[in-house]
């Protein structure tokens, strides 16, 4: 019986928390809803606020995206 090792494809899933942490302070960035759902963005912002980060998020005037500004 000859068994060959099959290489697994490593799939890198984008991390929303890391994405938000990497935002430049004071510079608004838009996140498309096909990348991350707006509820997920808001929930992650809430969790990061408990760790000392501060963000402003709005969907006003936008379609299928959310504008996030890192304040702290």
BALOBA-1460 file (C-alpha; in Angstrom, 3 decimals):
// residues 72
<rec num="1" residu="x" x="0.000" y="0.000" z="0.000"/>
<rec num="2" residu="x" x="1.581" y="3.253" z="-1.145"/>
<rec num="3" residu="x" x="0.347" y="6.312" z="0.692"/>
<rec num="4" residu="x" x="1.418" y="9.715" z="-0.460"/>
<rec num="5" residu="x" x="1.083" y="12.773" z="1.671"/>
<rec num="6" residu="x" x="-1.426" y="15.186" z="0.258"/>
<rec num="7" residu="x" x="-0.618" y="18.829" z="0.812"/>
<rec num="8" residu="x" x="-3.436" y="20.690" z="2.456"/>
<rec num="9" residu="x" x="-4.440" y="24.015" z="1.020"/>
<rec num="10" residu="x" x="-4.022" y="26.618" z="3.710"/>
<rec num="11" residu="x" x="-6.844" y="29.083" z="3.531"/>
<rec num="12" residu="x" x="-6.227" y="32.407" z="5.154"/>
<rec num="13" residu="x" x="-9.427" y="33.982" z="6.394"/>
<rec num="14" residu="x" x="-9.251" y="37.741" z="6.873"/>
<rec num="15" residu="x" x="-9.469" y="38.772" z="10.502"/>
<rec num="16" residu="x" x="-11.871" y="41.634" z="11.113"/>
<rec num="17" residu="x" x="-10.317" y="42.517" z="14.476"/>
<rec num="18" residu="x" x="-6.833" y="42.695" z="12.924"/>
<rec num="19" residu="x" x="-8.198" y="44.751" z="10.047"/>
<rec num="20" residu="x" x="-9.769" y="47.273" z="12.429"/>
<rec num="21" residu="x" x="-6.646" y="47.436" z="14.616"/>
<rec num="22" residu="x" x="-4.510" y="48.180" z="11.560"/>
<rec num="23" residu="x" x="-6.565" y="51.215" z="10.518"/>
<rec num="24" residu="x" x="-4.735" y="54.541" z="10.609"/>
<rec num="25" residu="x" x="-5.956" y="56.754" z="13.440"/>
<rec num="26" residu="x" x="-8.178" y="59.563" z="12.150"/>
<rec num="27" residu="x" x="-8.425" y="58.267" z="8.566"/>
<rec num="28" residu="x" x="-11.894" y="57.010" z="7.517"/>
<rec num="29" residu="x" x="-11.951" y="53.643" z="5.747"/>
<rec num="30" residu="x" x="-14.846" y="51.885" z="4.069"/>
<rec num="31" residu="x" x="-15.541" y="48.191" z="4.451"/>
<rec num="32" residu="x" x="-17.777" y="46.524" z="1.878"/>
<rec num="33" residu="x" x="-20.553" y="44.344" z="3.245"/>
<rec num="34" residu="x" x="-19.457" y="41.474" z="1.001"/>
<rec num="35" residu="x" x="-16.135" y="41.425" z="2.919"/>
<rec num="36" residu="x" x="-17.601" y="41.698" z="6.417"/>
<rec num="37" residu="x" x="-21.226" y="42.080" z="7.470"/>
<rec num="38" residu="x" x="-22.038" y="45.418" z="9.097"/>
<rec num="39" residu="x" x="-23.312" y="43.687" z="12.264"/>
<rec num="40" residu="x" x="-19.993" y="41.849" z="12.546"/>
<rec num="41" residu="x" x="-18.124" y="45.141" z="12.185"/>
<rec num="42" residu="x" x="-20.188" y="46.752" z="14.933"/>
<rec num="43" residu="x" x="-19.825" y="43.735" z="17.261"/>
<rec num="44" residu="x" x="-16.069" y="43.624" z="16.732"/>
<rec num="45" residu="x" x="-15.824" y="47.370" z="17.385"/>
<rec num="46" residu="x" x="-17.701" y="46.834" z="20.653"/>
<rec num="47" residu="x" x="-15.276" y="44.064" z="21.710"/>
<rec num="48" residu="x" x="-12.244" y="46.177" z="20.777"/>
<rec num="49" residu="x" x="-13.590" y="49.136" z="22.789"/>
<rec num="50" residu="x" x="-13.323" y="46.942" z="25.889"/>
<rec num="51" residu="x" x="-9.624" y="46.497" z="25.054"/>
<rec num="52" residu="x" x="-8.989" y="50.248" z="24.809"/>
<rec num="53" residu="x" x="-9.577" y="50.957" z="21.116"/>
<rec num="54" residu="x" x="-12.111" y="53.534" z="19.948"/>
<rec num="55" residu="x" x="-13.898" y="53.684" z="16.596"/>
<rec num="56" residu="x" x="-16.629" y="55.658" z="14.871"/>
<rec num="57" residu="x" x="-18.778" y="53.654" z="12.444"/>
<rec num="58" residu="x" x="-21.535" y="54.900" z="10.157"/>
<rec num="59" residu="x" x="-23.621" y="53.610" z="7.275"/>
<rec num="60" residu="x" x="-25.236" y="56.986" z="6.605"/>
<rec num="61" residu="x" x="-25.334" y="57.779" z="2.892"/>
<rec num="62" residu="x" x="-23.621" y="54.504" z="1.963"/>
<rec num="63" residu="x" x="-24.955" y="51.453" z="0.150"/>
<rec num="64" residu="x" x="-23.581" y="48.001" z="0.985"/>
<rec num="65" residu="x" x="-20.673" y="49.371" z="3.009"/>
<rec num="66" residu="x" x="-19.780" y="50.902" z="6.351"/>
<rec num="67" residu="x" x="-17.350" y="53.752" z="7.040"/>
<rec num="68" residu="x" x="-15.105" y="53.174" z="10.029"/>
<rec num="69" residu="x" x="-12.728" y="55.701" z="11.582"/>
<rec num="70" residu="x" x="-10.271" y="54.650" z="14.254"/>
<rec num="71" residu="x" x="-10.213" y="57.355" z="16.930"/>
<rec num="72" residu="x" x="-7.819" y="55.787" z="19.442"/>
